[in-house]
């Protein structure tokens, strides 16, 4: 299958992180916390659809809703009740969201968010933190790693990021001073940084909120990963800090479908109101043939109703805590040159080339032993455990996971760390 893929798909994969040596396996079935490949091997899945599947694969409530909607139609092209119901549900759950609009991906959500910020503040500059990922949108796809000056992709318009200011992760005072100095439309960040699984310091985020208020700069939380994963109200509920705008993806549609959304303050979101702002130069224009798709909106509504009950988080955060603590114990017991980060149901072991003084994002990323990460990924795979991803191994715990899968992962990790020291 991979040989066929290489003839018709660049590198044989639809996204680089899906490749692993000597070739990726192909899934044919998924259920609960399990993924089955073409050779009928069953894996305990901690990749979980890039973290999207908080409820696991094929949750019966989602499946039943989708089956019913399939009989009614799943692309109308006009308004439908489920986009209204999902919008109402999200505004109930997420503290900062008073209005919301839907699109097809997290990248699109971030595109609309920065346009809203620029339109509202009438400023051009935007700030983003080094090492944070917000999709492949050119103004934001910069400074994703170190050195931050290196382009993230070939083919970028060299002028696309001229108004983007990359803020130095790990230096709160420098960030605060830059925001005060520059007339920025917005600052965008992840509260738990993607694959590195490094949570932002809560005091830093509170300070960032205050500085943005003083500078009249909008604060945007990219909750494409953390939205509905850490709590019913996302990371901002867990942190106790609200943003002006929030972007969503993945879990807002139940995790099974492509979807994104941006929501926030009413006075900002109303700039998308084409009735109030009929002149196209005065409104933030939206588009997308499949936005508000009733099939996805219905799945998202049913999922957010389950998130709202809270039982989901008691389970996944309990198991996430057990996984994080167990990984920390494994690192300590084996005296491996590694450390653990995570938050709630997200966990990662950082395998390092050098000792580091503190667990900040830059130190962890620049000292990562990528070959060791690949070996660890492969080791887990041979034990029937799928983690995300080959070069940056981390785990997403979801509702169907159980104690046995956590213990299996901890045993496999300790075995790997011991063997790696020999």
Secondary structure, 3 states (H helix, E strand, C coil): CHHHHHHHCHHHCCCHHHCCCCCCCCEEEEEECEEEECCCCEEEECCHHHHCCCCCECCHHHHHHHHHHHCCCCCCCCCCHHHHHHHHHHHHHCCCCCEEEEECCHHHHHHHHHHHHHHHHCCCEEEEECCCCCCCCCCCCCCCCCCCCCCCCCCCCCCCCCCEEEECCCCHHHHHHHHHHCCEEEEEECCEECCCCEECCHHHHHHHHHHHHHHCCEEEEECCCCCCCCCCCHHHHHHCCCCCEEEEEHHHHCCCCCCEEEEECHHHHHHHCCCCCCCHHHCCCCCCCCCCCHHHHHHHHHHHHHHHHCHHHHHHHHHHHHHHHHHHHHHHHHCCCEEEEEECCEEEEEEECCCCCCCCHHHHHHCECHHHHHHHHHHHHHCCEECECCCCCEEECCCCCCHHHHHHHHHHHHHHHHHHHC
